[in-house]
Amino acid sequence: MKTAKIISILGILAMTAVLVYGFTVGDFSGEGSQLLGMPWGIVSLVDLYTGFILFSMWIIYREKSLAMAILWTVGMMVLGFFAGSLYAALALYQSKGDWHKFWLGKHA
């Protein structure tokens, strides 16, 4: 579980750095339209959002509160795996070393 915690924290740090970089240096609308104009840009976005949806399904399954599950899902769609890494880190710490509780949440 220690390795999973380290990976999730590294994910939070990496995503924080690239989100700050993207929002401060990038042009979301201009670069986004270029991305959508390229076949592999579209493939990348479909791949990315398929992952977001699958991860969100896990969140919805394991969360006790539907409202919290919805908030985390919105976070995934907006902030990507910054939210996913944060959710995983919190779930790892809350599970207190119990993998069963980590994966299944309220169903454990």
Biotite code that builds the C-alpha atoms (Angstrom):
import biotite.structure as struc

atoms = struc.array([
    struc.Atom([0.000, 0.000, 0.000], chain_id="A", res_id=1, res_name="MET", atom_name="CA", element="C"),
    struc.Atom([2.977, 2.283, 0.605], chain_id="A", res_id=2, res_name="LYS", atom_name="CA", element="C"),
    struc.Atom([3.880, 2.152, -3.101], chain_id="A", res_id=3, res_name="THR", atom_name="CA", element="C"),
    struc.Atom([0.322, 3.054, -4.111], chain_id="A", res_id=4, res_name="ALA", atom_name="CA", element="C"),
    struc.Atom([0.378, 6.029, -1.731], chain_id="A", res_id=5, res_name="LYS", atom_name="CA", element="C"),
    struc.Atom([3.667, 7.238, -3.194], chain_id="A", res_id=6, res_name="ILE", atom_name="CA", element="C"),
    struc.Atom([2.358, 6.892, -6.749], chain_id="A", res_id=7, res_name="ILE", atom_name="CA", element="C"),
    struc.Atom([-0.855, 8.754, -5.942], chain_id="A", res_id=8, res_name="SER", atom_name="CA", element="C"),
    struc.Atom([1.079, 11.586, -4.261], chain_id="A", res_id=9, res_name="ILE", atom_name="CA", element="C"),
    struc.Atom([3.446, 11.792, -7.246], chain_id="A", res_id=10, res_name="LEU", atom_name="CA", element="C"),
    struc.Atom([0.354, 11.965, -9.477], chain_id="A", res_id=11, res_name="GLY", atom_name="CA", element="C"),
    struc.Atom([-1.018, 14.865, -7.427], chain_id="A", res_id=12, res_name="ILE", atom_name="CA", element="C"),
    struc.Atom([2.305, 16.724, -7.644], chain_id="A", res_id=13, res_name="LEU", atom_name="CA", element="C"),
    struc.Atom([2.783, 16.080, -11.366], chain_id="A", res_id=14, res_name="ALA", atom_name="CA", element="C"),
    struc.Atom([-0.777, 17.071, -12.226], chain_id="A", res_id=15, res_name="MET", atom_name="CA", element="C"),
    struc.Atom([-0.544, 20.193, -10.076], chain_id="A", res_id=16, res_name="THR", atom_name="CA", element="C"),
    struc.Atom([2.615, 21.243, -11.925], chain_id="A", res_id=17, res_name="ALA", atom_name="CA", element="C"),
    struc.Atom([1.232, 20.639, -15.420], chain_id="A", res_id=18, res_name="VAL", atom_name="CA", element="C"),
    struc.Atom([-2.154, 22.215, -14.636], chain_id="A", res_id=19, res_name="LEU", atom_name="CA", element="C"),
    struc.Atom([-0.474, 25.367, -13.315], chain_id="A", res_id=20, res_name="VAL", atom_name="CA", element="C"),
    struc.Atom([1.801, 25.395, -16.374], chain_id="A", res_id=21, res_name="TYR", atom_name="CA", element="C"),
    struc.Atom([-1.099, 24.875, -18.779], chain_id="A", res_id=22, res_name="GLY", atom_name="CA", element="C"),
    struc.Atom([-3.327, 27.514, -17.199], chain_id="A", res_id=23, res_name="PHE", atom_name="CA", element="C"),
    struc.Atom([-0.563, 30.120, -16.926], chain_id="A", res_id=24, res_name="THR", atom_name="CA", element="C"),
    struc.Atom([1.289, 29.596, -20.218], chain_id="A", res_id=25, res_name="VAL", atom_name="CA", element="C"),
    struc.Atom([-1.225, 27.900, -22.516], chain_id="A", res_id=26, res_name="GLY", atom_name="CA", element="C"),
    struc.Atom([-4.197, 29.109, -24.505], chain_id="A", res_id=27, res_name="ASP", atom_name="CA", element="C"),
    struc.Atom([-6.962, 26.608, -23.784], chain_id="A", res_id=28, res_name="PHE", atom_name="CA", element="C"),
    struc.Atom([-9.376, 27.649, -26.527], chain_id="A", res_id=29, res_name="SER", atom_name="CA", element="C"),
    struc.Atom([-6.757, 28.137, -29.229], chain_id="A", res_id=30, res_name="GLY", atom_name="CA", element="C"),
    struc.Atom([-4.781, 24.993, -28.487], chain_id="A", res_id=31, res_name="GLU", atom_name="CA", element="C"),
    struc.Atom([-7.947, 22.983, -27.837], chain_id="A", res_id=32, res_name="GLY", atom_name="CA", element="C"),
    struc.Atom([-9.298, 23.816, -31.285], chain_id="A", res_id=33, res_name="SER", atom_name="CA", element="C"),
    struc.Atom([-5.986, 22.707, -32.830], chain_id="A", res_id=34, res_name="GLN", atom_name="CA", element="C"),
    struc.Atom([-6.114, 19.471, -30.864], chain_id="A", res_id=35, res_name="LEU", atom_name="CA", element="C"),
    struc.Atom([-9.660, 18.769, -32.048], chain_id="A", res_id=36, res_name="LEU", atom_name="CA", element="C"),
    struc.Atom([-8.545, 19.448, -35.615], chain_id="A", res_id=37, res_name="GLY", atom_name="CA", element="C"),
    struc.Atom([-6.132, 16.507, -35.595], chain_id="A", res_id=38, res_name="MET", atom_name="CA", element="C"),
    struc.Atom([-7.200, 12.847, -35.812], chain_id="A", res_id=39, res_name="PRO", atom_name="CA", element="C"),
    struc.Atom([-4.770, 11.785, -33.078], chain_id="A", res_id=40, res_name="TRP", atom_name="CA", element="C"),
    struc.Atom([-5.913, 14.687, -30.941], chain_id="A", res_id=41, res_name="GLY", atom_name="CA", element="C"),
    struc.Atom([-9.443, 13.313, -31.102], chain_id="A", res_id=42, res_name="ILE", atom_name="CA", element="C"),
    struc.Atom([-8.181, 9.785, -30.383], chain_id="A", res_id=43, res_name="VAL", atom_name="CA", element="C"),
    struc.Atom([-6.274, 11.098, -27.353], chain_id="A", res_id=44, res_name="SER", atom_name="CA", element="C"),
    struc.Atom([-9.312, 12.907, -25.962], chain_id="A", res_id=45, res_name="LEU", atom_name="CA", element="C"),
    struc.Atom([-11.608, 9.901, -26.442], chain_id="A", res_id=46, res_name="VAL", atom_name="CA", element="C"),
    struc.Atom([-9.003, 7.708, -24.730], chain_id="A", res_id=47, res_name="ASP", atom_name="CA", element="C"),
    struc.Atom([-8.628, 10.212, -21.888], chain_id="A", res_id=48, res_name="LEU", atom_name="CA", element="C"),
    struc.Atom([-12.348, 10.607, -21.240], chain_id="A", res_id=49, res_name="TYR", atom_name="CA", element="C"),
    struc.Atom([-12.923, 6.849, -21.461], chain_id="A", res_id=50, res_name="THR", atom_name="CA", element="C"),
    struc.Atom([-10.417, 6.544, -18.611], chain_id="A", res_id=51, res_name="GLY", atom_name="CA", element="C"),
    struc.Atom([-12.117, 9.355, -16.703], chain_id="A", res_id=52, res_name="PHE", atom_name="CA", element="C"),
    struc.Atom([-15.489, 7.628, -17.046], chain_id="A", res_id=53, res_name="ILE", atom_name="CA", element="C"),
    struc.Atom([-14.147, 4.226, -15.963], chain_id="A", res_id=54, res_name="LEU", atom_name="CA", element="C"),
    struc.Atom([-12.381, 5.737, -12.949], chain_id="A", res_id=55, res_name="PHE", atom_name="CA", element="C"),
    struc.Atom([-15.526, 7.697, -12.088], chain_id="A", res_id=56, res_name="SER", atom_name="CA", element="C"),
    struc.Atom([-17.542, 4.462, -12.158], chain_id="A", res_id=57, res_name="MET", atom_name="CA", element="C"),
    struc.Atom([-15.221, 3.119, -9.435], chain_id="A", res_id=58, res_name="TRP", atom_name="CA", element="C"),
    struc.Atom([-15.711, 6.310, -7.420], chain_id="A", res_id=59, res_name="ILE", atom_name="CA", element="C"),
    struc.Atom([-19.500, 6.120, -7.748], chain_id="A", res_id=60, res_name="ILE", atom_name="CA", element="C"),
    struc.Atom([-19.477, 2.444, -6.738], chain_id="A", res_id=61, res_name="TYR", atom_name="CA", element="C"),
    struc.Atom([-17.373, 2.916, -3.609], chain_id="A", res_id=62, res_name="ARG", atom_name="CA", element="C"),
    struc.Atom([-18.667, 6.263, -2.301], chain_id="A", res_id=63, res_name="GLU", atom_name="CA", element="C"),
    struc.Atom([-21.222, 6.326, 0.527], chain_id="A", res_id=64, res_name="LYS", atom_name="CA", element="C"),
    struc.Atom([-22.768, 9.588, -0.605], chain_id="A", res_id=65, res_name="SER", atom_name="CA", element="C"),
    struc.Atom([-24.188, 10.099, -4.095], chain_id="A", res_id=66, res_name="LEU", atom_name="CA", element="C"),
    struc.Atom([-23.552, 13.843, -3.767], chain_id="A", res_id=67, res_name="ALA", atom_name="CA", element="C"),
    struc.Atom([-19.851, 13.236, -3.030], chain_id="A", res_id=68, res_name="MET", atom_name="CA", element="C"),
    struc.Atom([-19.630, 10.746, -5.897], chain_id="A", res_id=69, res_name="ALA", atom_name="CA", element="C"),
    struc.Atom([-21.080, 13.358, -8.255], chain_id="A", res_id=70, res_name="ILE", atom_name="CA", element="C"),
    struc.Atom([-18.646, 16.029, -7.001], chain_id="A", res_id=71, res_name="LEU", atom_name="CA", element="C"),
    struc.Atom([-15.669, 13.707, -7.491], chain_id="A", res_id=72, res_name="TRP", atom_name="CA", element="C"),
    struc.Atom([-16.919, 12.762, -10.951], chain_id="A", res_id=73, res_name="THR", atom_name="CA", element="C"),
    struc.Atom([-17.232, 16.422, -11.951], chain_id="A", res_id=74, res_name="VAL", atom_name="CA", element="C"),
    struc.Atom([-13.724, 16.919, -10.567], chain_id="A", res_id=75, res_name="GLY", atom_name="CA", element="C"),
    struc.Atom([-12.469, 14.082, -12.781], chain_id="A", res_id=76, res_name="MET", atom_name="CA", element="C"),
    struc.Atom([-14.063, 15.582, -15.881], chain_id="A", res_id=77, res_name="MET", atom_name="CA", element="C"),
    struc.Atom([-12.660, 19.066, -15.176], chain_id="A", res_id=78, res_name="VAL", atom_name="CA", element="C"),
    struc.Atom([-9.307, 18.431, -13.485], chain_id="A", res_id=79, res_name="LEU", atom_name="CA", element="C"),
    struc.Atom([-8.544, 14.952, -14.808], chain_id="A", res_id=80, res_name="GLY", atom_name="CA", element="C"),
    struc.Atom([-6.215, 12.749, -12.871], chain_id="A", res_id=81, res_name="PHE", atom_name="CA", element="C"),
    struc.Atom([-5.337, 15.522, -10.447], chain_id="A", res_id=82, res_name="PHE", atom_name="CA", element="C"),
    struc.Atom([-8.747, 14.698, -8.958], chain_id="A", res_id=83, res_name="ALA", atom_name="CA", element="C"),
    struc.Atom([-8.209, 10.982, -9.588], chain_id="A", res_id=84, res_name="GLY", atom_name="CA", element="C"),
    struc.Atom([-4.839, 10.970, -7.822], chain_id="A", res_id=85, res_name="SER", atom_name="CA", element="C"),
    struc.Atom([-6.241, 12.961, -4.921], chain_id="A", res_id=86, res_name="LEU", atom_name="CA", element="C"),
    struc.Atom([-9.228, 10.617, -4.624], chain_id="A", res_id=87, res_name="TYR", atom_name="CA", element="C"),
    struc.Atom([-6.973, 7.547, -4.700], chain_id="A", res_id=88, res_name="ALA", atom_name="CA", element="C"),
    struc.Atom([-4.619, 9.028, -2.082], chain_id="A", res_id=89, res_name="ALA", atom_name="CA", element="C"),
    struc.Atom([-7.514, 9.841, 0.247], chain_id="A", res_id=90, res_name="LEU", atom_name="CA", element="C"),
    struc.Atom([-9.035, 6.382, -0.276], chain_id="A", res_id=91, res_name="ALA", atom_name="CA", element="C"),
    struc.Atom([-5.673, 4.754, 0.476], chain_id="A", res_id=92, res_name="LEU", atom_name="CA", element="C"),
    struc.Atom([-5.252, 6.688, 3.719], chain_id="A", res_id=93, res_name="TYR", atom_name="CA", element="C"),
    struc.Atom([-8.872, 6.149, 4.790], chain_id="A", res_id=94, res_name="GLN", atom_name="CA", element="C"),
    struc.Atom([-8.629, 2.396, 4.179], chain_id="A", res_id=95, res_name="SER", atom_name="CA", element="C"),
    struc.Atom([-5.884, 2.116, 6.842], chain_id="A", res_id=96, res_name="LYS", atom_name="CA", element="C"),
    struc.Atom([-3.989, -0.625, 5.027], chain_id="A", res_id=97, res_name="GLY", atom_name="CA", element="C"),
    struc.Atom([-7.050, -2.661, 4.056], chain_id="A", res_id=98, res_name="ASP", atom_name="CA", element="C"),
    struc.Atom([-7.006, -3.260, 0.289], chain_id="A", res_id=99, res_name="TRP", atom_name="CA", element="C"),
    struc.Atom([-10.513, -4.660, 0.398], chain_id="A", res_id=100, res_name="HIS", atom_name="CA", element="C"),
    struc.Atom([-11.805, -1.415, 1.898], chain_id="A", res_id=101, res_name="LYS", atom_name="CA", element="C"),
    struc.Atom([-9.731, 0.629, -0.570], chain_id="A", res_id=102, res_name="PHE", atom_name="CA", element="C"),
    struc.Atom([-11.232, -1.071, -3.626], chain_id="A", res_id=103, res_name="TRP", atom_name="CA", element="C"),
    struc.Atom([-14.788, -1.582, -2.381], chain_id="A", res_id=104, res_name="LEU", atom_name="CA", element="C"),
    struc.Atom([-15.390, 1.431, -0.122], chain_id="A", res_id=105, res_name="GLY", atom_name="CA", element="C"),
    struc.Atom([-18.919, 1.242, 1.280], chain_id="A", res_id=106, res_name="LYS", atom_name="CA", element="C"),
    struc.Atom([-19.276, -2.347, 0.039], chain_id="A", res_id=107, res_name="HIS", atom_name="CA", element="C"),
    struc.Atom([-16.333, -3.658, 2.094], chain_id="A", res_id=108, res_name="ALA", atom_name="CA", element="C"),
])
